[in-house]
């Protein structure tokens, strides 16, 4: 019956059925075929979203959208330019630096890509940068948005794995920085190969001026993470604080959003949230079905029978995560894979927090691997470049991110993680 469930799921996906409906329908048919009372379906759907921690999801989405639509991204790009622009190919490093700054605000890869891309692309073209390479770097930098806290995927993983959101957020800081350093190193190499120009001259006065201008945006992660780690408020409460702060900055400090803009952003954020929540609800039915059939345990035993070497097994796990990220959107893949892979890695002695970073970083890479590559689609839309050109240019950055993922897996001590 397990094979039937997965065949149905793949069939629905190939027919173009939305992921939430494909998950729910395949589980529904499988349960009905086994004679299970279908009342269990709405019960498990409600149970899947009946978590206080999930309150943070719509709030962080809304906070990120508010910041992305205003002048915050422009201020962050200007500050990053004052720090890195004097270097050869400095605008490439500005792309990465601004991506990291905005990642600490938005919690979304697509929002980070859109915000940084819309601010930087015109300047990159004016300076003679290769458009496809610049767009691919911005898309790759967007993946940091779901690793550096706050992170919506981390919240979803914490709910599924019953882990601490605060610990996941704290553990994501160094891996996110490592991703940025890796992308920056590749960007510098390409800058020298292509003889890119230097940008803004180094000036402490300019740095101070742009820092003051961007300080309202830079204060966002300090308030959110500082409040969480100091115990002043929970991650869910921090998300609400982030929304209020974003409204304050956008409406009264920068004054770059009108009430009409806020209403439009509210509608869009609500739609995004509803899609994510429906995926979580239907995936809860699938997870319950798989657990009742003891599928995760069977998969764990099957994989452990292939090899007794934990390094080999973790390589297989990484391959599964990366392959899944190619075809399935991040939140959906996270919800599907966590109940299946977590029992396996815990048998290997991997800490669930450590595994949370592995799966989040691995699925973040899926944001730049077609066909389901949301960051590439956003970058293509912002730059008006064909997706094929950006896809070819993304390869060096993709390999760099995979190298960071392997560091997270095999050398966690370097990134402050416990193995």
C-alpha positions as CSV (number, residue, x, y, z in Angstrom):
1,X,0.0,0.0,0.0
2,X,2.9,2.3,0.6
3,X,4.0,1.9,-3.0
4,X,0.4,2.8,-4.1
5,X,0.5,6.0,-2.0
6,X,3.8,7.2,-3.6
7,X,2.7,6.2,-7.1
8,X,-0.5,8.2,-6.6
9,X,1.5,11.2,-5.3
10,X,3.8,11.2,-8.3
11,X,0.9,10.8,-10.7
12,X,-0.9,13.8,-9.2
13,X,2.4,15.8,-9.4
14,X,2.9,14.9,-13.0
15,X,-0.6,15.9,-13.8
16,X,0.1,19.4,-12.4
17,X,-2.1,19.1,-9.3
18,X,-1.0,21.6,-6.6
19,X,1.3,20.1,-4.1
20,X,-1.1,20.4,-1.1
21,X,-3.9,18.7,-3.0
22,X,-1.5,16.0,-4.4
23,X,-0.4,15.2,-0.8
24,X,-3.9,15.2,0.6
25,X,-5.5,13.3,-2.2
26,X,-2.9,10.5,-2.3
27,X,-3.2,10.0,1.5
28,X,-7.0,10.1,1.3
29,X,-7.2,7.4,-1.4
30,X,-4.7,5.2,0.4
31,X,-6.6,5.5,3.7
32,X,-9.9,4.8,2.0
33,X,-8.5,1.7,0.3
34,X,-7.4,0.3,3.7
35,X,-10.8,1.0,5.2
36,X,-9.6,3.6,7.6
37,X,-12.5,5.9,8.7
38,X,-12.0,9.2,6.8
39,X,-12.9,11.2,9.9
40,X,-9.2,10.9,10.7
41,X,-8.3,13.2,7.7
42,X,-9.8,16.4,9.1
43,X,-8.7,15.4,12.6
44,X,-5.1,15.1,11.5
45,X,-5.3,18.2,9.3
46,X,-6.4,20.3,12.3
47,X,-3.8,18.6,14.5
48,X,-1.0,19.5,12.0
49,X,-1.6,23.2,12.2
50,X,-2.7,23.3,15.9
51,X,0.6,24.6,17.1
52,X,1.4,28.0,18.8
53,X,4.8,28.1,17.1
54,X,3.1,28.3,13.7
55,X,1.7,31.7,14.6
56,X,5.1,33.0,13.7
57,X,4.9,31.9,10.1
58,X,2.3,34.4,8.8
59,X,3.9,37.2,11.0
60,X,7.4,36.7,9.6
61,X,6.0,36.4,6.1
62,X,4.2,39.7,6.6
63,X,7.2,41.4,8.2
64,X,9.5,40.3,5.3
65,X,7.0,41.6,2.7
66,X,6.7,45.0,4.4
67,X,10.4,45.4,4.5
68,X,10.9,44.2,1.0
69,X,8.5,46.6,-0.5
70,X,9.9,49.7,1.2
71,X,13.2,51.5,1.2
72,X,14.8,49.1,3.7
73,X,16.4,47.0,1.0
74,X,17.8,50.2,-0.7
75,X,19.4,51.4,2.5
76,X,20.9,47.9,3.2
77,X,22.4,47.8,-0.4
78,X,23.9,51.3,0.1
79,X,25.4,50.2,3.4
80,X,26.9,47.0,1.9
81,X,28.3,49.1,-1.0
82,X,30.1,51.4,1.4
83,X,31.7,48.3,3.0
84,X,32.6,46.2,0.0
85,X,32.3,48.5,-3.1
86,X,36.0,49.6,-3.1
87,X,37.1,46.0,-3.9
88,X,37.6,44.7,-7.4
89,X,34.2,43.4,-8.4
90,X,32.9,45.0,-5.2
91,X,29.3,45.0,-6.4
92,X,29.3,41.2,-6.4
93,X,30.2,41.3,-2.7
94,X,27.5,43.9,-2.2
95,X,25.0,41.4,-3.6
96,X,26.1,38.8,-1.1
97,X,26.4,41.2,1.8
98,X,23.0,42.8,1.2
99,X,21.5,39.3,0.8
100,X,22.9,38.4,4.3
101,X,21.6,41.6,5.8
102,X,18.1,41.2,4.4
103,X,18.1,37.5,5.2
104,X,18.3,38.5,8.9
105,X,15.1,40.5,8.3
106,X,12.8,38.6,5.9
107,X,13.2,34.9,6.6
108,X,12.4,34.2,3.0
109,X,14.6,33.3,0.1
110,X,12.3,34.7,-2.6
111,X,11.8,38.0,-0.7
112,X,15.6,38.4,-0.2
113,X,16.2,37.8,-4.0
114,X,13.5,40.2,-5.0
115,X,14.6,43.0,-2.6
116,X,18.3,42.8,-3.4
117,X,17.8,42.2,-7.1
118,X,15.5,45.1,-7.7
119,X,17.9,47.5,-5.9
120,X,21.2,46.2,-7.4
121,X,20.5,45.0,-11.0
122,X,20.4,48.5,-12.7
123,X,23.8,49.4,-11.1
124,X,25.3,46.0,-12.0
125,X,24.4,46.5,-15.6
126,X,25.6,50.1,-15.6
127,X,29.1,48.9,-14.3
128,X,29.4,46.3,-17.0
129,X,28.9,43.1,-15.0
130,X,27.8,40.0,-16.8
131,X,24.0,40.1,-16.3
132,X,23.4,36.4,-16.1
133,X,26.2,35.9,-13.6
134,X,25.0,38.9,-11.5
135,X,21.4,37.6,-11.5
136,X,22.6,34.1,-10.5
137,X,24.7,35.4,-7.6
138,X,21.7,37.4,-6.3
139,X,19.5,34.3,-6.6
140,X,22.2,32.2,-4.8
141,X,22.5,34.9,-2.1
142,X,18.7,34.6,-1.6
143,X,19.1,31.1,-0.3
144,X,20.7,32.5,2.8
145,X,17.3,34.0,3.6
146,X,16.0,30.7,5.0
147,X,19.2,29.9,7.0
148,X,20.1,33.0,8.8
149,X,17.3,33.6,11.4
150,X,14.5,34.3,11.4
151,X,13.6,31.5,9.1
152,X,10.1,30.2,8.2
153,X,11.4,26.7,7.2
154,X,13.1,26.4,10.6
155,X,9.9,27.1,12.3
156,X,8.1,24.4,10.3
157,X,10.9,21.9,11.0
158,X,10.7,22.8,14.7
159,X,7.0,22.1,14.8
160,X,7.3,18.7,13.0
161,X,10.4,17.5,14.9
162,X,9.2,19.0,18.2
163,X,12.4,21.0,18.6
164,X,13.2,24.4,20.0
165,X,12.8,27.3,17.5
166,X,15.2,29.4,19.5
167,X,18.0,26.7,19.3
168,X,17.4,26.3,15.6
169,X,17.7,30.1,15.0
170,X,20.9,30.3,17.1
171,X,22.4,27.3,15.1
172,X,21.6,28.9,11.8
173,X,23.7,32.0,12.2
174,X,27.2,30.5,11.5
175,X,26.1,28.2,8.6
176,X,24.4,31.3,7.0
177,X,27.6,33.3,7.3
178,X,29.5,30.4,5.9
179,X,27.2,30.4,2.8
180,X,27.8,34.1,2.4
181,X,31.6,33.7,2.6
182,X,31.6,30.8,0.1
183,X,29.6,32.8,-2.4
184,X,31.7,35.9,-1.8
185,X,34.9,33.9,-2.5
186,X,33.6,32.6,-5.8
187,X,32.4,36.1,-6.7
188,X,35.9,37.6,-6.1
189,X,37.5,34.9,-8.3
190,X,35.1,35.7,-11.1
191,X,35.6,39.4,-10.7
192,X,39.4,39.0,-11.3
193,X,38.9,36.7,-14.2
194,X,36.4,39.1,-15.9
195,X,38.3,42.2,-14.8
196,X,35.3,43.8,-13.1
197,X,35.7,47.4,-12.0
198,X,36.0,48.7,-8.5
199,X,33.0,50.6,-7.1
200,X,32.6,53.1,-4.3
201,X,35.8,54.4,-2.8
202,X,36.4,53.3,0.8
203,X,35.4,56.1,3.1
204,X,34.7,55.8,6.9
205,X,32.4,58.8,6.6
206,X,30.3,57.1,3.9
207,X,30.2,53.9,6.0
208,X,28.9,55.9,9.0
209,X,26.4,57.8,6.9
210,X,25.0,54.7,5.2
211,X,25.0,52.8,8.5
212,X,22.9,55.5,10.1
213,X,20.5,55.5,7.2
214,X,20.2,51.7,7.3
215,X,20.2,51.4,11.1
216,X,16.4,51.0,11.3
217,X,16.5,48.0,9.1
218,X,19.7,46.6,10.7
219,X,18.0,46.9,14.1
220,X,15.3,44.4,13.1
221,X,17.3,41.2,13.6
222,X,18.8,42.7,16.8
223,X,15.3,43.2,18.2
224,X,14.0,39.9,17.0
225,X,16.9,37.7,18.0
226,X,17.9,39.7,21.0
227,X,14.4,39.4,22.4
228,X,14.2,35.6,21.7
229,X,17.7,34.7,23.1
230,X,17.3,37.0,26.1
231,X,13.9,35.4,27.0
232,X,12.0,38.6,26.7
233,X,9.6,37.0,24.2
234,X,9.0,33.7,22.4
235,X,9.7,33.3,18.6
236,X,5.9,33.7,17.9
237,X,5.8,36.9,19.9
238,X,9.0,38.0,18.2
239,X,7.2,37.6,14.8
240,X,4.4,40.0,16.0
241,X,7.0,42.5,17.3
242,X,8.7,42.3,13.8
243,X,5.5,43.1,12.0
244,X,4.8,46.1,14.3
245,X,8.3,47.3,13.9
246,X,8.2,46.9,10.1
247,X,4.9,49.0,10.0
248,X,6.5,51.6,12.2
249,X,9.6,52.0,10.0
250,X,7.7,51.9,6.7
251,X,4.8,54.2,7.6
252,X,6.4,56.7,10.0
253,X,10.3,56.6,9.6
254,X,10.9,56.1,5.9
255,X,7.3,56.9,4.9
256,X,7.7,54.7,1.8
257,X,4.4,52.8,2.1
258,X,0.8,54.1,2.0
259,X,-2.1,52.4,3.7
260,X,-3.1,51.1,0.3
261,X,0.3,49.5,-0.1
262,X,-0.1,47.9,3.4
263,X,-3.5,46.5,2.4
264,X,-2.1,45.0,-0.8
265,X,0.8,43.5,1.1
266,X,-1.6,42.1,3.7
267,X,-3.6,40.3,1.0
268,X,-0.5,38.9,-0.6
269,X,1.0,37.7,2.7
270,X,-2.4,36.1,3.6
271,X,-2.4,34.2,0.3
272,X,1.2,33.0,0.8
273,X,0.4,31.9,4.4
274,X,-2.8,30.1,3.4
275,X,-0.9,28.0,0.8
276,X,1.8,27.1,3.4
277,X,-0.8,26.2,6.0
278,X,-2.7,24.0,3.6
279,X,0.5,22.2,2.7
280,X,1.2,21.7,6.4
281,X,-2.3,20.4,7.1
282,X,-2.4,17.9,4.3
283,X,1.2,16.8,5.0
284,X,0.1,16.0,8.6
285,X,-2.3,13.4,7.2
286,X,0.5,11.9,5.0
287,X,2.9,11.9,8.0
288,X,0.2,10.2,10.2
289,X,-0.4,7.6,7.5
290,X,3.3,6.8,7.0
291,X,3.8,6.6,10.8
292,X,0.8,4.2,11.3
293,X,2.3,2.0,8.6
294,X,5.7,2.3,10.3
295,X,7.3,3.5,7.0
296,X,10.0,5.7,8.5
297,X,11.3,2.8,10.6
298,X,11.3,0.5,7.6
299,X,13.2,3.1,5.5
300,X,15.7,3.6,8.3
301,X,16.4,-0.1,8.5
302,X,16.6,-0.4,4.7
303,X,19.2,2.4,4.5
304,X,21.2,1.1,7.5
305,X,21.3,-2.3,5.8
306,X,23.1,-0.7,2.8
307,X,26.1,0.4,4.9
308,X,27.2,0.6,8.5
309,X,29.4,3.7,7.8
310,X,27.6,6.8,9.1
311,X,29.5,9.0,6.6
312,X,28.1,7.0,3.7
313,X,24.6,7.0,5.1
314,X,24.7,10.7,5.6
315,X,25.9,11.2,2.0
316,X,22.8,9.2,0.9
317,X,20.6,11.4,3.1
318,X,22.1,14.5,1.6
319,X,21.6,13.2,-1.9
320,X,17.9,12.5,-1.1
321,X,17.5,16.0,0.3
322,X,19.1,17.7,-2.7
323,X,17.2,15.6,-5.2
324,X,13.9,16.3,-3.4
325,X,14.6,20.0,-3.5
326,X,15.0,19.9,-7.2
327,X,11.4,18.8,-7.7
328,X,9.4,20.0,-4.7
329,X,9.1,23.4,-3.1
330,X,11.0,24.0,0.2
331,X,8.2,23.9,2.8
332,X,6.5,20.9,1.1
333,X,9.8,18.9,0.9
334,X,10.6,19.8,4.5
335,X,7.2,18.5,5.7
336,X,7.5,15.3,3.6
337,X,11.1,14.4,4.4
338,X,11.4,15.2,8.1
339,X,9.2,12.4,9.5
340,X,10.9,9.9,7.1
341,X,14.6,10.9,7.6
342,X,14.6,12.1,11.2
343,X,14.3,8.5,12.7
344,X,17.2,7.4,10.5
345,X,19.6,10.1,11.4
346,X,18.8,9.9,15.1
347,X,19.8,6.2,15.0
348,X,23.2,7.5,13.7
349,X,23.5,9.7,16.7
350,X,22.8,13.0,14.8
351,X,21.3,15.7,17.0
352,X,17.9,16.8,15.7
353,X,19.0,20.4,15.8
354,X,22.0,19.5,13.7
355,X,19.8,17.6,11.2
356,X,17.4,20.6,11.1
357,X,20.3,22.7,9.8
358,X,21.3,20.0,7.3
359,X,17.8,19.7,5.8
360,X,17.1,23.5,5.8
361,X,20.5,24.2,4.0
362,X,20.0,21.3,1.6
363,X,16.4,22.4,0.7
364,X,17.6,26.0,0.4
365,X,19.9,24.9,-2.4
366,X,16.8,23.6,-4.1
367,X,15.7,27.2,-4.5
368,X,18.3,27.6,-7.3
369,X,18.0,24.1,-8.9
370,X,15.4,23.9,-11.7
371,X,12.7,23.0,-12.4
372,X,11.4,24.2,-8.9
373,X,13.8,27.0,-8.4
374,X,11.8,29.9,-6.9
375,X,14.9,32.2,-6.5
376,X,15.8,31.8,-10.2
377,X,12.3,32.6,-11.3
378,X,12.4,35.8,-9.1
379,X,15.8,36.7,-10.5
380,X,14.7,36.2,-14.0
381,X,11.6,38.3,-13.4
382,X,13.7,41.2,-11.9
383,X,16.4,41.1,-14.5
384,X,14.2,40.2,-17.5
385,X,16.8,37.5,-18.5
386,X,15.9,34.1,-19.8
387,X,15.9,31.4,-17.2
388,X,18.3,29.3,-19.2
389,X,21.0,31.9,-19.1
390,X,20.7,32.3,-15.4
391,X,20.7,28.5,-14.8
392,X,24.0,28.1,-16.7
393,X,25.6,30.9,-14.7
394,X,24.4,29.5,-11.3
395,X,26.6,26.4,-11.5
396,X,29.7,27.8,-9.7
397,X,27.6,29.2,-6.9
398,X,25.6,26.0,-6.6
399,X,28.8,24.0,-6.2
400,X,29.9,26.4,-3.5
401,X,26.7,26.0,-1.5
402,X,26.9,22.2,-1.8
403,X,30.4,22.4,-0.3
404,X,29.0,24.4,2.6
405,X,26.3,21.8,3.1
406,X,28.9,19.1,3.3
407,X,30.7,21.1,5.9
408,X,27.5,21.4,7.9
409,X,27.1,17.6,7.6
410,X,30.7,16.4,8.2
411,X,32.5,19.2,10.1
412,X,29.7,20.7,12.3
413,X,32.1,21.8,15.0
414,X,33.5,24.5,12.6
415,X,30.0,26.0,12.4
416,X,29.2,25.7,16.1
417,X,27.0,22.7,15.7
418,X,27.0,19.4,17.6
419,X,27.4,16.3,15.5
